[in-house]
Amino acid sequence: MENTPDQVRAILQRELGNIAPEADLDTLAPTVDLREELDIDSFDFVRYIAAVSEALDVDVPEQDYMQFSTLQGAQNYLLNLP
């Protein structure tokens, strides 16, 4: 069964919340750079992608990591996987 946009966004926000628990994710604009806005370092950014990958049981190659720099980019990427 495929995930809906709302389900994917909820997973993205949940995993971001695990990485940046102090962040107000409900007000986070979908197009802002997550690392800059939430002050996430490279290690935490990779942990975020790994957690999302595991939650959705998908493989995200390293060359696609930049798709996750925004919520909108990550959601579009995940919803358009073959």
Secondary structure, 3 states (H helix, E strand, C coil): CCCCHHHHHHHHHHHHHHHCCCCCHHHCCCCCCHHHHHCCCHHHHHHHHHHHHHHHCCCCCHHHHHHHHCHHHHHHHHHCCC
